[in-house]
């Protein structure tokens, strides 16, 4: 059996910083996620050691106390390199780990790098305007409703809606506020009205799990023009329902997820967020290389839609990781 270290930032790790705010530092791993992963790995027969933050990992290295494998849940805060720090350090220390490497984590986190790659791969993504730090905004975007988002954030942090019926000064003020808050460029893209669908995948070369859920209202209706901001997510009012990728309208999403899993490997597991408009065009919004494994969130719900228990999901990810690092899975 393996000794597996859990690497993650807790709420205390992030919110203990003087500049910390929930609106910018909401990257910590919730206790329910840590407990669920720990329980699943323990049930599978492994010993789980909670490492905590990167600082704790370095302290363990100094004491020559490092695990054989790290389950990497570290995402940091307020840096375009925040998700890449852990895999880069673990590679330097020679410790196998779950999830994407530093290059993949950086690319997928930084949307202004990812979107040109998607264009190059001929993968449909909403058109965008990039407002760099110090950029003077002299005209309104060409879309009736736009979404403003920091280039290197997740979980809808900083996501704001802007309508072109508003004055240019409103747009300038919104962008300036977001730039100051997150210290990064801001992307502006049109709101795609329609269904919001998340595809989940486990497996780098051959998928061990490939399925999807749709985010709908409590009444079971498609989101249409509703936007999942951080506030909306925290307030609830939405649910996720399993859907079949065998539907011909959803086949492009499946093909896109598979193609990106191949291109960006190693990822081990990831989720892909799409919007499907009323004409049947699917647009890729985001690649979540640090997808949460909280038992009540998308990845676990995707597994459940395929009649897989949470423990089976964790086992699939572990098998994928062992295959990638050429570890003897049978010995597990």
N, C-alpha and C positions, 0 to 999 in steps of 0.2 A: 504494500500500500504506500501511497505517496504522502509526504508532508507538503501541504499546499498553503502558501501564504496569501492572505487577502490584502491587496493594496488598494486603499481608498481614502478619500478625504471625508471626515465627518463634519457635521454642522459646526461643531466646536472648532475644528481646524480652520474653517474658512471664515466663520463669523467672528472669530477672535481677533481678526485684523482690524486696525483702527479705521480703515476706509471701507470696511465691509458693509454692504447693503444687500437685502434679499433680492432686489431688482437686478443686481449685477453678479452676486456670488451664489446664486441658487444652483450650485453644482454638486452639493454634497450628496453622498449616498445615504438613503434613508435606512434606519435601523431594520425595517422589515425586509429590505433587499439583502442586507448583510446576513440576517438571521436565516432567510430562506436559502441562500446559497450555501451557508455553513451547514444547515441541516441536511440539504440534499447531498453534499459531498461526504458528510459524515455517514449518512445512510448508505452511501456507495462504498464505504469502508476506509475512507481516507482520514488523515489527521489534518485539521484546519487550524492555522495559526493566524489570528488577526494582526497584520502588520500595522495597518493604519496608513499614515501619510508617507510621502517620499522621504521626509526627514527621519522617520522611524526606520525606513529601509536602510538609509545610510548609516544610522547608528548600529543597526544589526550587522552591517558589513564590517564596520570597525571592530565589532566584537566577534567576528567570524561566525555569526549566527544567521545563516540564510537558508531559506527553504529550497527544495529541489525544483519547485514549480511555483510561479506566482500567478494568481488569478487577478489580472489587472483591471481595476475599476477606477483608477486615478484619472481625473480630468482637470484638476487645478482650477484656476480662476483668472480672468482678466489678462490673458496673454494669447497671442495667436499661436504660440507653441505649447499651450497648456496641456493638450492631450498627447503630445509627442514626447514630453519630458520623461515619463515613466518608461515607455518602451526603449527609448534611446539609452537610458541609464541601465535598464535590465540587460540589454544586449551587451553593453560595456562590461557588466559584471558576469556575463556568461550564464544568466539564469533564464531558462525557457519561461514563456508567459502566454497567457491567452490574449486574443484580440489582435488588432492590426499593429503593424510596426510604425516607426516614427514617420516615415515618408507618407504612408497611407493616412495616418491620423492627421497629419498637417494638411494634406490635400483636401480631405473631406471636411475638415473643420472650417477651412478658409474658403468661403463660397465664391469669392472673387477669383480664386484659382481654379476651383472645381468647375464653374460654369463654362469657361472656355474649353476645358477638357471635354465636357459633355457635348458642346457644339462640334468639336473635332471628331467625336465619336458618333455624330449625327443622332444624338439622344435629345429629344424635345425637352426643353426647359423654358420657363417663362423668360421673355426678353428682359433686359435689365439696364439700368443706368447706375454707374458707380460714382458716388460723391466722396472723393478722397478728402483727407484732412486738409483744410485750407481752401478747398474748391469753392469757387463763387458760383452759386446757382442763379442762373439768369432767366430760366424759363420753366414752365410747368411740364411734368411728364405727359406723354401723349395718350394716357389711359384714363378712363373715367374714375376708376378707383385703383389706388396703388398701395403696396405694402412696403414699408420701410423697415430694414433689419440690419443690425450690425453684421459685418462680414464674417466674423469668427465667433459666433455664439450658437447655442443650442437651446432646446426646450422653450423656444419662443421668447427668450430673454430679449427685451428691447423692441419686439415686434410691434409696429404701430400702423394704423390705417390712415391713409390720406386721400381726400377726394379733390379732384381738380376744380370743383366749384368753389373751393376755398381760395383765399388769396395767396399769391406767391410768397408773401412774407410769412405765412403760416408754415409753408413747406420749409423755408429757410430756417425758421425757428425750431421746427421739429428735428431737422437734420443736425443743426448745431447742438441741440440738447443731447441727442444720441451720441454724437461724436465726442462730446465732452464727458459723457457718462461712461462710455466704453473705450474711449481712446483708440478708435479704429475707424476705417472707412465705413460708409453706409451704402447698402444696395437698395435700389428702388425698382420694383417690378410690378406688373399688373396683377390684380387679384383675379385668379382663375375661378370663375363661378362654376360650381358643380360638386361632384363627390370627392371626398378625401379618403384615400386608400393607402394603407401601409402594408408593404410586402416584407416578410421576414425570411431570412435565409441562414442556414447553418451549413458549413462545408465550403472549402476553398476551391477544390477541383470538381468534385462531385457532390451535389447538394444532398445533405442528410435530412433537411427540412426545407420546404418551400411552400409557403402558404400566405394568406392575407386576411386582414380585417379591415372593415370600413368604420370610420368614425361617423356616428349619426346622432341626431337629437334623441332625447328621452322618448319621443314619440315615434322613433324609428325613421325619421326623415333625413335625406341627404343634407349636408351642410349648406350647399349652394353658396350664398355670399357671406356666410358666417366665417369669422376668423378665429382660430385657436390661439389667442394671445395668452400670455402667462396668467393674467387675471382670469380669463375664461376657463383655463385648464384647472386652476386652483379652486374656482367656484363650483366646478362640476357642471352638470346639466347635459353631459354627453355620455354616450356609451359606444363600445366597440363590438361589432358583430362579425362573425366569420363569414367569408364569402369564397366562392370557388373561382380559382384562376383558370378553370376550364372554359369559362365564359369567353367567347371570342373577342368581346370588347376589352377584356383584361389581359389577353395574351401578350400585347406589347409590353405591359408592366412586368410580366414574368420574364420575357426575353431580355428586357433592360436590366433587371436585377441579376440575372445569370451572367450577362455580359460584363457588368461592372464587378461582380464578384471575381470573375476571372482576371479582369484588367487590374484591379486594385489589390489582389491577393498578396500577402496574407491578411485576411480579415477575421477568419474563423466564424464569426456571426455578425449580422448587421441587419438593420431595417432600412427600407427605402420608402420615402413619403411621396405620394403622387396626388395630383388633382386631375380628375377626368371631367372635361367640359361637356356641355350638352350636345356637341357634335361628335363626341366619342374620342376626342384627342386627349391622350394622356400626357401630362407634363410632370417631369421629375422635379420635385421641390428640394429634396435634401437626401443625403446619404448619412445615416447615423451609424458611424463606426464605433461609437461608444454607447450603443443602445442600452438602456436600462434593462436589468433582469429582475426588476421588482415584480413580484408574483401577480400584481394587479394591473400591469402595464402591457404595452403592445406585444413584446416578444413572447411573454408567457401566454397571452391570450391567443396569439397566433398558433402556438404549440397546442393549446387546449382545443382550438378549432380543428386540429388534426388528431384529436383524441390522444394526445401525449400529455402525460403528467408533467408537473414542474421538475420533478426528479429526472425524468427521461430527457427533458430539454437540457438540463445541466450535464447529464451523461453524454449527450450528443456533442455538446460543445467541447467537453473534455476529450472525447475521442478524436474530434477534429484537431484539437491542439496537439495531442500526442502524435497523431499522424504527421502533422507539420514539422514537429521537432524530432521525429524519428524515435519517439519513446515507445517502449513495448506496452501497448495497450492491454495485451492479454495478461500482463503481470499486474494490471490494475484490478 
